C-alpha cells in the first residue's frame, strides 16, 4: 500500500511519529472517556466569526472527533513520513505550518463563496488535521515516481501510489463538507510547493525554534534504526547513499516500463485472450508427438562462430528516461562483467 521509498517504521521521522501518537490518543480519549469535552474541539465557524473564538482554529483544526477520519489521516501521515526524511524535520514542519495557516484562510473563503454562489450556510466543518494532510498530496503527486505493480484486465494498472489515492478518496467521502477542507488543503499545498509569493520564506519555522524542539521533543519521539531489513544505502557519505537509493528506484521504474511494454506488445498480438495458452500451436504439438524423431547430436551441424564485429553490431542500447536521470544500457560484450551502468551480456 505504501511507497517503497526508504525503510519501514518511523526512523528519522520524529515529527510524523508525534502527529501519529498525540492527536490519535487525544481523539480516542475524547470519543470513549471525555465526550463532554468534545465541544471545545469542534470546528465551529459561527463561533469563530461572530464571537471571535480564535482558539477554535487551533483546537478544531488539530484533533479529529471522528475515529474514521483519525484512522485514515494517521495512515496517510505514516505514508507521507518519507517527506520528513527527504526534507528534514524543520522543512517538513515548515510545510505543515504553512499549509495549515493557508488552508485555514481558504476554509473561510470557500465557505463565503459557497454561501454567496449556492446559498449554502455552513456553520461548522469536520475537525482534525485534515488540511495539511490533503496538502501533502501535492508533493506526493509531483515528486514520488510512479512504479507499476500489477495490471487489471489488461488496461488498468495498479502502481505504488494507487492505494494511497484510494485512501485519500475514502477520507474525502467521509463527511458532507469535507470537500472544502480537501480543496483548501490542495490549494495551499500548491501555493506552498510552487513558491507563489515566496510563501515558503514567510511561513516557516525559525531555526531557534527548531533547535529547541530538537533538544526537547526529538529524543522523546525518535525511533531506532530498523535492523530486520537490508540496508539500501551502504555508501560512505550521504550523497553516495542517496545516489544508490535513486539507482535502485530507477531500476524499479525501468523494469516496470519494460514489463508494461511487453504486456502491450502481447495484447496487440493476441488480443484480450491469449489463445496460445488454451490451444497450443500445431508446431508445439508436432514437436511433442515426434520427439523421438529428432536428429541426433552428431547429425546436427556445429554452431557458426560469431565474430567480434558481429557481436558489436548485435549489441543493443535501451534508454529509459525517468524523473531523476537518463539510464543508458550500452553496448555489451560476453566477457564483460556486470557494472553499475547495468550492462547485460547478450550470449
NORKANOR-V313575 format. One record per residue. RES is the residue in one letter. PHI is phi in whole degrees, 0 to 359 (NA if undefined). PSI is psi in whole degrees, 0 to 359 (none if undefined). Layout:
BEGIN
res=[RES/RES]
phi=[PHI/PHI]
psi=[PSI/PSI]
END
This chain:
BEGIN
res=[X/X/X/X/X/X/X/X/X/X/X/X/X/X/X/X/X/X/X/X/X/X/X/X/X/X/X/X/X/X/X/X/X/X/X/X/X/X/X/X/X/X/X/X/X/X/X/X/X/X/X/X/X/X/X/X/X/X/X/X/X/X/X/X/X/X/X/X/X/X/X/X/X/X/X/X/X/X/X/X/X/X/X/X/X/X/X/X/X/X/X/X/X/X/X/X/X/X/X/X/X/X/X/X/X/X/X/X/X/X/X/X/X/X/X/X/X/X/X/X/X/X/X/X/X/X/X/X/X/X/X/X/X/X/X/X/X/X/X/X/X/X/X/X/X/X/X/X/X/X/X/X/X/X/X/X/X/X/X/X/X/X/X/X/X/X/X/X/X/X/X/X/X/X/X/X/X/X/X/X/X/X/X/X/X/X/X/X/X/X/X/X/X/X/X/X/X/X/X/X/X/X/X/X/X/X/X/X/X/X/X/X/X/X/X/X/X/X/X/X/X/X/X/X/X/X/X/X/X/X/X/X/X/X/X/X/X/X/X/X/X/X/X/X/X/X/X/X/X/X/X/X/X/X/X/X/X/X/X/X/X/X/X/X/X/X/X/X/X/X/X/X/X/X/X/X/X/X/X/X/X/X/X/X/X/X/X/X/X/X/X/X/X/X/X/X/X/X/X/X/X/X/X/X/X/X/X/X/X/X/X/X/X/X/X/X/X/X/X/X/X/X/X/X/X/X/X/X/X/X/X/X/X/X/X/X/X/X/X/X/X/X/X/X/X/X/X]
phi=[NA/260/291/268/242/83/273/281/83/246/291/61/219/291/292/297/294/294/290/281/276/292/296/294/295/295/297/293/294/292/281/263/248/246/289/285/262/292/295/281/249/280/273/267/288/296/291/288/280/271/258/56/273/293/297/290/294/284/287/286/252/234/251/276/263/251/293/295/294/297/293/294/293/293/296/291/296/297/289/278/295/297/286/292/291/280/273/100/293/291/292/293/292/295/296/295/295/297/293/294/288/293/293/296/292/290/300/295/293/292/294/293/294/295/287/283/272/261/71/264/263/247/264/212/235/299/273/131/273/266/300/296/295/292/293/290/292/292/292/294/286/270/245/271/294/262/242/287/255/209/220/249/60/79/234/260/262/255/250/287/247/294/291/292/294/295/294/295/293/297/293/292/265/277/219/283/251/286/295/293/295/293/293/294/293/294/295/294/295/294/295/283/286/269/59/286/58/56/293/294/274/273/265/217/276/297/293/290/291/297/293/297/292/292/278/261/265/297/297/284/257/285/241/282/290/294/251/265/224/283/285/281/268/242/287/282/238/292/296/293/296/296/294/295/294/293/294/295/292/295/295/297/294/297/295/294/291/295/295/293/295/293/292/295/294/291/292/293/277/255/81/289/245/274/290/293/287/279/234/295/297/294/292/290/296/297/292/288/279/237/289/288/270/290/292/289/292/288/282/287/289/293/292/285/282/248/286/293/294/292/297/293/290/281/295/236/222/245/246/244/264/244/285/262/200/249/262/244/261/275/297/245/221/295/270/279/267/288/239/289/274/63/267/244/287/268/237]
psi=[325/158/147/56/115/183/165/172/192/34/131/33/64/326/319/322/319/322/336/318/308/305/325/318/317/320/319/319/320/330/323/319/317/62/335/352/3/335/337/345/13/139/77/107/327/319/330/317/320/318/0/43/79/334/340/337/323/312/317/340/22/318/130/137/352/126/332/317/324/316/313/316/327/319/321/320/321/322/322/8/342/333/329/323/327/314/331/158/323/314/323/318/327/320/315/320/313/318/324/316/319/320/329/320/317/332/311/322/317/326/318/322/318/324/326/320/311/352/26/124/117/115/336/155/161/136/160/173/57/327/307/330/315/330/331/347/338/306/335/321/323/334/341/123/152/116/124/133/315/175/133/126/19/355/326/117/139/123/182/356/356/310/336/319/324/321/321/323/323/319/326/326/11/345/169/317/21/345/333/316/321/316/317/324/318/319/318/324/321/317/319/323/328/3/43/129/25/43/325/340/334/309/84/161/125/156/325/327/319/323/321/315/327/331/327/306/333/319/335/319/6/150/152/159/133/137/353/16/158/132/131/310/117/17/166/334/169/324/319/320/319/321/321/321/320/323/320/319/321/324/319/319/319/313/325/318/323/318/323/319/323/320/321/319/323/325/322/329/318/348/202/330/130/97/339/333/325/315/103/150/162/327/330/320/320/318/326/325/334/48/331/340/10/148/150/169/334/329/338/137/149/150/143/144/146/126/165/329/320/322/323/323/329/352/149/164/120/127/121/116/122/182/342/314/179/118/126/123/104/193/140/158/143/339/351/148/170/133/180/344/8/58/132/137/150/336/none]
END
